[in-house]
Amino acid sequence: MYKLPLLIGLGLLLSSAALAQVMQRDLGDFELKLATTPTRSMAQGLVQTNSAGSFHGGFDLTHADGWYVGQWSPNMDVFDPKRLEIDSYTGFKHAFDDTLGYELGLIRFARPQAPAFDRHQAYAGLSLYDSRLGAALSDEPGRLNGTLYADFGTRALLGFDIGLKYANHSLDTPVSYADGAVRVFNDWSLNLTRPWQGIDLNLSYSDSSLRGGACTAYSGINTYCDGYLVLKASHPLF
């Protein structure tokens, strides 16, 4: 039976995408950013902040020629060090004019206390006006993942920022369940965000190609296998 749970959460976060704290300084030919949300355009669409209450932040150092390096931690869990994740990236970004540009890069996702979960991801993207389209391919133990990402910027309709993700997951070894086995599956998500009176509003919907018992094999980009709708409101503490 198709399930569509609805979760409405109101959390106090240290940061949010729309209300993030950003420090920016020019260091000769370099630009340094320290922020509580990913500042790199493609990396912002590929790395994920964890649930409410997590500490997250990072830096981005960009040369005037377009080369950059950066580091982002989506989870600096002081209570469970095993959950600590550090995402390091490097790449190149170039704009032909004010409307069109491209970006190429590589991200390493590292879990210092759990190295078996380390993985790499190559990504590429195009920027057109205020929209971004990108693709990524990542390898990790036992699987290969491909991701398509689109951020259409803020649309006139209700003033929401619209983001889409679609991913394909191919497992080296099929995962068996009562009625068969799963080797390949897909999942996707739609995300709408906008600031409102100092609060960051976020509405997201996620789903996958798996149903019923096959969901025991699910391990994709979403929190849940079945259709899931989340409405969240958050506010920074500072």
Number of C-alpha atoms within 10 A of each C-alpha: 6 8 10 13 10 12 11 11 12 13 14 15 18 20 25 23 19 19 19 18 16 15 10 13 11 12 11 8 9 17 15 18 19 20 19 23 24 29 20 21 15 27 23 15 20 19 15 16 20 13 11 16 13 15 19 24 23 20 22 22 20 22 17 10 11 13 17 20 19 22 21 28 25 23 21 18 16 11 8 9 14 14 16 19 22 21 21 20 21 19 19 17 21 15 14 8 9 10 11 15 16 18 19 19 20 20 23 17 23 19 18 15 13 13 11 11 13 17 16 16 19 18 21 20 20 20 22 15 13 13 16 21 19 23 21 21 17 19 14 15 11 10 14 15 19 18 21 20 21 21 21 18 17 17 11 8 7 8 13 19 19 19 21 19 21 19 21 19 20 16 17 12 12 14 15 14 13 8 8 10 14 18 14 20 18 19 24 21 20 16 18 18 22 19 19 10 6 11 17 20 21 20 17 17 18 23 23 23 16 18 16 12 14 19 16 15 19 24 13 18 23 19 11 15 22 22 20 19 18 15 16 17 20 23 20 16 8 9
